[in-house]
Amino acid sequence: MRGRLQIKAPTHKEFTDNMEINAEMQGIKRKSWKNRITLLLKKNKPHRMKRKSHWPNTDDVLLWGQSLDHLLSHKYGRAAFLVFLKSEFCEENLEFWWKCEEFRILKSHKELESRAQSIYQEFVQSEAPKEINLDYQTRNGVMQSLPEPTPSLFIAAQRKVYSLMENNAYPRFIQSDFYRNLCATSKGGTKDCEKSSTI
């Protein structure tokens, strides 16, 4: 059984200066997750202070505790959730969900084919490097449709993974010290956080 890593939530400045969800979702290797948490918590250079309007404010962080939709619709929410999932060794669900979101907006048939194969090999097929937990019927449905992919190819699998996150990892995230500290450092305070994150 894998142990859990104790992580300390960053200060508001560290959190907002270092969250880069796009970098997290662009295929950085799984084995370097410890380095990514370290980078998240580390102070950053001043040149990243340009996009202040995109940083999460107190209301954003409190909304993350109200629903998984709110959390995933905010890029820093996704980044915070990803860091938490990495600490529990189950980040593949969020990574798969995000790749499906990107896949659904593809227009080119050639790109659909290429990305479909890549997502299938990385997450869906048996013994995949980041294999997600799917039932036989869903996995088989993806495999059958793979030769002629459409933007909806992974929708059933994505819904199942979303449900897994919503019922398992998300409740743990909003009850964690990590999330409570994010609430506090976003200038909200832990009491407000606890009110917003009751399930």
TILO-199761 format. One line per 4 residues: their letters; for each residue x, y, z of N, C-alpha, C. Coordinates in Angstrom, 2 decimals. Atoms other than C-alpha are relative to their C-alpha. Example, Ala and Ser with C-alpha at 12.3 -4.5 7.8 and 13.67 -1.06 7.14 Angstrom:
REM TILO-199761
AS = 0.89 -1.19 0.00 12.30 -4.50 7.80 0.90 1.20 0.00; -0.82 -1.19 -0.06 13.67 -1.06 7.14 -0.77 1.09 0.73
This chain:
REM TILO-199761
MRGR = 0.85 -1.19 0.00 0.00 0.00 0.00 0.88 1.24 0.00; -0.84 -1.19 0.11 1.39 3.36 -1.01 -0.30 1.00 1.09; 0.18 -0.97 -1.07 1.94 5.95 1.70 -0.43 1.35 -0.55; 0.41 -1.33 0.41 0.66 9.50 1.61 1.07 1.00 0.34
LQIK = -0.99 -1.04 -0.19 2.94 12.47 1.25 -0.66 1.17 0.73; 0.51 -1.17 -0.70 2.39 15.28 3.74 0.45 1.23 -0.77; -0.37 -1.20 0.72 2.26 18.56 1.83 -0.52 1.22 0.74; 0.37 -1.25 -0.65 2.16 22.08 3.17 -0.52 0.95 -1.07
APTH = 0.56 -0.92 0.98 -0.06 24.54 1.34 0.90 1.23 -0.11; -0.84 -1.19 0.18 1.82 27.48 -0.17 -0.70 1.25 0.50; 0.59 -1.29 -0.31 1.32 31.08 0.82 -0.75 0.49 -1.22; 0.77 -0.55 1.13 -0.98 33.17 -1.37 0.93 0.36 -1.15
KEFT = -0.93 -0.43 1.04 1.98 34.64 -3.25 0.64 -1.21 -0.69; -0.62 1.19 0.58 3.70 31.27 -3.74 -1.00 -0.75 -0.87; 1.04 0.72 0.73 0.44 29.68 -4.86 -0.27 0.66 -1.35; 0.37 -0.69 1.23 -0.41 32.35 -7.40 1.16 0.18 -0.95
DNME = -1.17 -0.17 0.86 3.13 32.82 -8.69 0.40 -1.29 -0.72; -0.58 1.23 0.49 3.76 29.16 -9.38 -0.93 -0.97 -0.71; 0.93 0.95 0.60 0.60 27.44 -10.60 0.02 0.16 -1.52; -0.03 -0.01 1.47 1.01 26.58 -14.28 -0.68 -1.27 -0.49
INAE = 0.73 1.23 0.35 -1.74 24.11 -15.21 0.36 -0.51 -1.39; -0.33 0.48 1.34 -0.77 24.04 -18.87 1.27 -0.83 -0.01; -1.24 0.78 -0.07 2.73 22.86 -18.02 -0.26 -1.36 0.63; 0.31 1.26 -0.67 1.28 20.20 -15.71 -0.66 -0.99 -0.95
MQGI = 0.80 0.87 0.83 -1.03 18.87 -18.40 0.67 -0.35 -1.34; -0.63 0.23 1.29 1.47 18.74 -21.26 1.00 -1.15 0.02; -0.77 1.23 0.09 2.97 15.34 -20.56 1.30 -0.03 0.77; -1.19 0.10 -0.83 5.59 15.99 -17.90 -0.03 -1.37 0.67
KRKS = -0.01 1.39 -0.46 6.68 12.56 -16.73 -0.43 -0.16 1.44; 0.55 0.32 -1.31 4.96 10.98 -13.75 1.07 -0.06 1.08; -1.00 0.22 -1.03 8.21 10.19 -11.97 0.52 1.30 0.60; -0.53 -1.26 -0.52 9.00 13.88 -11.49 -1.04 0.77 0.82
WKNR = 1.06 -0.72 -0.73 5.84 14.73 -9.46 0.52 0.67 1.27; -0.55 -0.63 -1.21 7.90 15.42 -6.33 0.64 1.33 -0.34; -0.63 -1.24 0.43 9.88 18.02 -8.23 -1.03 1.07 -0.29; 1.03 -0.98 0.33 6.68 19.67 -9.42 -0.64 0.59 1.25
ITLL = 0.54 -0.54 -1.25 5.33 19.98 -5.88 1.01 0.98 0.59; -1.04 -0.90 -0.50 8.67 21.50 -4.86 -0.04 1.33 -0.74; 0.07 -1.23 0.78 8.42 23.99 -7.72 -1.21 0.83 0.37; 1.21 -0.71 -0.38 4.89 24.87 -6.71 0.20 0.79 1.28
LKKN = -0.16 -0.62 -1.31 5.95 25.68 -3.17 1.14 1.01 0.06; -1.18 -0.85 0.02 9.10 27.52 -4.17 -0.36 1.42 -0.44; 0.23 -1.37 0.45 9.21 31.31 -4.54 0.44 0.12 -1.44; -0.28 -0.13 1.42 9.22 32.41 -8.14 0.54 1.37 -0.36
KPHR = -0.55 -1.27 0.46 10.71 35.17 -10.22 -1.11 1.02 -0.22; 1.01 -1.04 0.13 8.91 38.53 -10.42 -0.69 0.07 -1.36; 0.62 -0.13 1.32 8.24 38.22 -14.18 -1.32 -0.74 -0.12; 1.27 0.72 0.07 5.34 35.84 -13.44 -1.14 0.76 0.66
MKRK = 1.02 -0.73 -0.72 3.44 38.54 -11.58 -0.87 0.83 -0.94; 0.74 -0.80 0.96 1.87 39.91 -14.78 -1.49 -0.29 -0.01; 1.40 0.37 0.18 -1.42 38.00 -14.88 -0.78 -0.03 1.30; 0.63 -0.02 -1.31 -2.75 39.03 -11.51 -1.50 -0.26 -0.07
SHWP = 1.44 0.15 0.11 -6.34 39.10 -12.77 -0.43 -1.47 -0.12; 0.33 1.41 0.14 -6.18 35.34 -13.41 0.26 -0.80 1.28; -0.30 0.69 -1.25 -5.00 34.47 -9.91 -1.29 -0.28 0.75; 1.22 0.28 -0.77 -7.54 32.85 -7.62 -0.15 0.96 1.17
NTDD = 0.26 -0.83 -1.17 -9.15 35.16 -5.12 -0.76 -0.84 1.02; 0.68 0.74 -1.07 -10.96 34.19 -1.93 -1.26 -0.68 -0.52; 1.25 0.57 0.53 -14.26 33.69 -3.77 0.26 -1.22 -0.87; -0.36 1.14 0.85 -12.59 31.41 -6.33 0.28 -1.24 0.85
VLLW = -0.43 1.15 -0.82 -11.01 29.19 -3.68 -1.19 -0.58 0.77; 1.18 0.48 -0.72 -14.26 29.00 -1.70 -0.95 -0.74 -0.95; 0.84 0.70 0.99 -16.16 28.04 -4.86 0.50 -1.41 -0.30; -0.55 1.33 0.25 -13.78 25.13 -5.36 -0.57 -1.02 0.98
GQSL = 0.54 0.90 -1.01 -15.24 23.66 -2.18 -1.48 -0.30 -0.18; 1.43 0.21 0.20 -18.80 23.80 -3.53 -0.33 -1.08 -1.02; 0.24 1.07 0.98 -18.51 21.50 -6.53 1.27 -0.29 -0.79; -1.13 0.38 0.84 -16.04 19.62 -8.66 -0.01 0.81 -1.29
DHLL = 0.08 -0.84 1.20 -17.32 21.62 -11.66 0.70 1.33 0.20; -0.66 -1.27 -0.29 -16.22 24.87 -10.04 1.52 -0.17 0.06; -1.44 0.25 -0.14 -12.84 23.38 -9.20 0.66 -0.20 -1.36; -0.61 0.34 1.28 -12.17 22.00 -12.69 -0.12 1.12 -1.03
SHKY = 0.17 -1.07 0.97 -13.40 25.11 -14.50 0.99 1.15 0.21; -0.99 -1.04 -0.30 -10.68 27.26 -12.90 1.39 -0.61 -0.18; -1.30 0.63 0.29 -7.15 26.66 -14.17 0.84 -0.20 1.24; -0.76 0.19 -1.22 -5.60 27.20 -10.75 -0.66 -1.03 0.92
GRAA = 0.70 1.06 -0.73 -8.27 24.98 -9.21 0.46 -1.36 -0.48; -0.49 1.27 0.56 -7.25 22.18 -11.57 1.43 -0.27 0.45; -1.41 0.17 -0.40 -3.59 22.81 -10.73 0.10 -0.42 1.46; -0.03 0.35 -1.43 -4.24 22.68 -6.98 -0.47 -1.44 0.20
FLVF = 0.53 1.36 -0.10 -6.31 19.51 -7.38 1.02 -1.01 -0.50; -1.03 0.90 0.54 -3.56 17.95 -9.49 1.12 -0.22 1.01; -1.05 0.14 -1.02 -0.95 18.66 -6.81 -0.48 -0.93 1.11; 0.57 0.87 -1.03 -3.24 17.05 -4.24 -0.05 -1.45 -0.47
LKSE = 0.10 1.36 0.53 -3.86 14.01 -6.47 1.37 -0.66 -0.10; -1.36 0.55 0.07 -0.13 13.59 -7.00 0.45 -0.47 1.38; -0.39 0.41 -1.34 0.32 13.43 -3.24 -0.67 -1.31 0.40; 0.70 1.25 -0.27 -2.14 10.51 -3.25 0.24 -1.05 -1.09
FCEE = -0.37 0.92 1.07 -0.64 8.86 -6.34 -1.20 -0.39 -0.88; 1.14 0.33 0.86 -3.87 9.08 -8.36 -0.31 1.13 -0.98; 0.19 -1.13 0.90 -3.34 11.97 -10.76 -0.47 -0.39 -1.40; 0.36 0.42 1.35 -4.09 9.87 -13.86 -1.45 0.32 -0.36
NLEF = 1.40 -0.31 0.30 -7.84 10.50 -13.54 -0.17 1.43 -0.49; 0.11 -1.39 0.42 -7.50 14.27 -13.76 0.72 0.22 -1.33; -0.74 -0.15 1.25 -4.89 14.03 -16.51 -0.81 -0.53 -1.17; 0.85 0.56 1.05 -7.19 11.77 -18.54 -1.18 0.92 -0.29
WWKC = 1.16 -0.88 0.17 -10.20 14.05 -17.95 0.39 1.24 -0.81; -0.44 -1.22 0.69 -8.22 17.08 -19.12 0.34 -0.28 -1.46; -0.32 0.35 1.39 -6.90 15.33 -22.25 -1.27 -0.20 -0.81; 1.29 0.18 0.68 -10.50 14.40 -23.11 -0.64 1.35 -0.31
EEFR = 0.53 -1.35 0.25 -11.54 18.05 -22.75 0.68 0.61 -1.22; -0.73 -0.52 1.15 -8.83 19.03 -25.21 -0.37 -0.75 -1.28; 0.33 0.83 1.14 -9.72 16.14 -27.52 -1.34 0.38 -0.62; 1.36 -0.28 0.48 -13.40 17.11 -27.78 -0.09 1.22 -0.90
ILKS = 0.08 -1.20 0.82 -12.60 20.43 -29.44 0.85 -0.09 -1.28; -0.80 0.17 1.21 -10.34 19.03 -32.18 -0.91 -0.04 -1.23; 0.78 -0.03 1.24 -11.56 19.58 -35.75 0.58 -0.92 -1.07; -0.67 0.77 1.05 -9.00 17.86 -37.97 -0.11 -1.51 0.25
HKEL = 0.14 1.46 -0.14 -9.67 14.17 -38.61 1.37 -0.64 0.27; -1.35 0.53 -0.20 -5.93 13.51 -38.79 0.44 0.18 1.46; -0.38 -0.26 -1.39 -5.41 15.13 -35.39 -0.84 -0.85 0.96; 0.85 0.87 -0.81 -8.38 13.22 -33.95 0.58 -1.41 0.08
ESRA = -0.57 1.35 0.04 -6.81 9.94 -35.06 1.26 -0.10 0.85; -1.27 0.01 -0.73 -3.40 10.80 -33.67 -0.20 0.12 1.51; 0.23 -0.20 -1.44 -4.65 12.08 -30.30 -0.78 -1.16 0.60; 0.79 1.14 -0.51 -7.16 9.22 -29.94 0.93 -1.16 0.33
QSIY = -0.96 1.08 -0.24 -4.36 6.68 -30.28 0.86 0.29 1.22; -0.86 -0.39 -1.11 -2.18 8.60 -27.85 -0.72 -0.13 1.35; 0.77 0.07 -1.24 -4.90 8.90 -25.19 -0.32 -1.46 0.34; 0.32 1.42 -0.22 -5.91 5.26 -25.64 1.21 -0.74 0.57
QEFV = -1.20 0.71 -0.43 -2.34 4.01 -25.26 0.50 0.44 1.38; -0.49 -0.52 -1.28 -1.56 6.24 -22.28 -0.92 -0.32 1.17; 0.95 0.10 -1.10 -4.76 5.80 -20.26 -1.00 -1.17 -0.05; 1.16 0.89 0.11 -7.31 3.31 -21.61 0.35 -1.48 -0.16
QSEA = -0.28 1.42 0.26 -5.74 0.11 -22.88 0.51 -0.70 1.26; -0.49 0.78 -1.14 -4.96 -2.67 -20.43 1.50 0.14 0.11; -1.43 -0.17 -0.29 -1.56 -2.20 -18.80 0.56 1.32 -0.54; -0.47 -1.32 0.44 -1.38 1.42 -20.02 0.85 0.63 1.11
PKEI = -0.86 -0.62 -1.03 1.28 3.54 -18.24 -0.79 0.72 1.09; 0.84 -0.70 -0.97 -1.47 5.60 -16.55 -1.42 -0.54 -0.08; 1.30 0.65 0.19 -4.31 3.13 -16.80 -1.05 0.50 1.00; 1.12 -0.45 -0.83 -7.62 4.49 -15.52 -0.93 -1.16 0.27
NLDY = 0.90 1.08 -0.42 -10.25 2.37 -13.81 -1.30 0.07 -0.80; 1.21 0.05 0.83 -12.88 1.53 -16.45 -0.54 -1.42 -0.02; 0.60 1.32 0.16 -15.33 -1.32 -16.74 0.26 -0.51 -1.42; -0.30 0.64 1.28 -14.96 -3.77 -19.61 -0.79 0.63 -1.15
QTRN = 0.87 -0.51 1.06 -17.91 -2.39 -21.59 0.47 1.37 -0.51; -0.46 -1.34 0.39 -16.62 1.21 -21.57 1.34 -0.09 -0.73; -1.32 0.16 0.63 -13.04 0.19 -22.38 -0.14 -0.59 -1.40; 0.20 0.66 1.28 -14.23 -2.07 -25.18 -0.67 0.94 -1.00
GVMQ = 0.65 -0.97 0.88 -16.49 0.67 -26.58 0.99 0.97 -0.61; -1.04 -0.91 0.51 -13.51 3.01 -26.89 0.84 -0.73 -1.04; -0.85 0.77 0.91 -11.42 0.28 -28.53 -0.69 -0.22 -1.35; 0.76 0.26 1.23 -14.18 -0.50 -31.08 -0.08 1.25 -0.88
SLPE = 0.17 -1.26 0.75 -14.54 3.18 -32.08 1.33 0.65 -0.39; -1.32 -0.60 0.22 -10.81 3.89 -32.22 0.38 0.16 -1.48; -0.40 -0.15 1.41 -10.35 3.22 -35.99 -0.63 1.22 -0.69; 0.67 -1.18 0.57 -12.84 6.03 -36.83 -0.41 0.94 1.12
PTPS = 0.31 -0.81 -1.18 -12.61 8.47 -33.92 -0.82 1.25 -0.34; 0.75 -1.25 0.06 -15.06 11.32 -33.40 0.31 0.76 1.29; -0.28 -0.76 -1.23 -14.81 14.13 -30.81 -0.67 -0.59 1.25; 0.70 0.59 -1.16 -17.21 12.14 -28.59 0.53 -1.37 0.40
LFIA = -0.55 1.35 -0.23 -15.02 9.00 -28.56 0.16 -0.34 1.48; -0.33 0.30 -1.40 -14.01 9.28 -24.89 -1.06 0.47 1.00; 0.98 -0.62 -0.92 -17.21 10.82 -23.45 -0.44 -0.96 1.10; 0.47 0.95 -1.03 -18.45 7.67 -21.67 1.10 -0.25 1.03
AQRK = -1.12 0.23 -0.92 -15.00 7.01 -20.19 0.26 1.24 0.84; -0.24 -1.25 -0.73 -14.60 10.66 -19.22 -1.05 0.18 1.11; 1.06 -0.11 -1.02 -17.96 10.61 -17.39 0.27 -0.93 1.17; -0.29 0.96 -1.08 -16.94 7.52 -15.43 1.14 0.51 0.88
VYSL = -1.14 -0.53 -0.74 -13.63 9.10 -14.44 -0.42 1.22 0.82; 0.51 -1.16 -0.73 -15.40 12.33 -13.46 -0.75 -0.45 1.25; 0.76 0.52 -1.13 -17.76 10.33 -11.26 0.92 -0.56 1.09; -0.98 0.52 -0.97 -14.80 8.57 -9.60 0.64 1.15 0.78
MENN = -0.62 -1.15 -0.68 -13.14 11.91 -8.85 -0.99 0.68 0.93; 1.01 -0.71 -0.78 -16.38 13.48 -7.62 -0.34 -0.75 1.29; 0.42 0.79 -1.16 -17.15 10.62 -5.23 1.15 -0.43 0.91; -1.14 0.47 -0.79 -13.64 9.79 -4.02 1.03 1.09 0.29
AYPR = -1.12 -0.93 -0.21 -10.76 12.21 -4.55 -0.46 1.40 0.38; 0.44 -1.36 -0.28 -12.74 15.47 -4.51 -0.41 0.20 1.46; 0.31 -0.19 -1.43 -14.28 14.97 -1.03 1.25 0.01 0.88; -1.24 0.00 -0.79 -10.81 14.12 0.31 0.75 1.33 -0.17
FIQS = -0.68 -1.27 0.27 -9.40 17.25 -1.35 -0.60 1.12 0.84; 0.59 -1.14 -0.70 -11.90 19.67 0.19 -0.01 -0.17 1.52; -0.12 0.21 -1.45 -11.55 18.07 3.63 1.47 0.01 0.45; -1.42 0.10 -0.32 -7.75 18.16 3.46 0.55 1.29 0.61
DFYR = -0.71 -1.17 -0.51 -5.40 20.49 5.33 0.53 0.85 -1.15; -0.50 -0.71 1.18 -4.01 21.40 1.92 -1.03 1.02 -0.48; 1.05 -0.92 0.46 -7.35 22.91 0.81 -0.31 1.06 1.07; 0.28 -0.97 -1.07 -8.00 24.53 4.19 1.06 1.11 0.03
NLCA = -1.06 -0.99 0.03 -4.62 26.24 3.99 -0.08 0.90 -1.23; 0.20 -0.84 1.19 -5.35 27.42 0.45 -1.07 1.05 0.28; 1.05 -0.95 -0.37 -8.53 29.01 1.78 0.57 1.11 0.88; -0.56 -0.98 -0.93 -6.63 30.69 4.58 0.94 0.95 -0.71
TSKG = -0.99 -0.85 0.66 -3.85 31.97 2.34 -0.58 0.82 -1.14; 0.65 -0.84 1.02 -6.31 33.34 -0.21 -0.69 1.20 0.65; 0.52 -1.11 -0.80 -7.21 35.86 2.52 -1.44 -0.23 0.43; 1.35 0.30 -0.43 -10.41 34.05 3.38 -0.06 -0.35 1.46
GTKD = 0.05 0.49 -1.38 -9.78 32.20 6.61 -0.60 -1.38 0.03; 0.42 1.40 -0.01 -10.33 28.59 7.55 -1.45 -0.20 0.34; 1.41 0.19 -0.35 -13.80 29.09 9.02 -0.86 0.11 -1.25; 0.75 -0.14 1.24 -15.14 30.36 5.69 0.17 -1.23 -0.88
CEKS = -0.30 1.18 0.81 -13.46 27.45 3.98 -0.82 -1.19 0.48; 0.73 1.14 -0.52 -15.06 24.91 6.27 -1.49 0.10 -0.29; 1.41 -0.16 0.34 -18.51 26.38 5.66 -0.27 -0.35 -1.45; 0.25 0.21 1.42 -18.09 26.17 1.91 0.23 -1.43 -0.44
STI = -0.40 1.31 0.47 -16.75 22.63 1.78 -0.69 -1.15 0.72; 0.73 1.10 -0.63 -19.38 20.60 3.57 -0.71 -0.81 -1.05; 0.65 0.89 0.97 -20.57 17.59 1.61 -1.05 -0.81 0.70
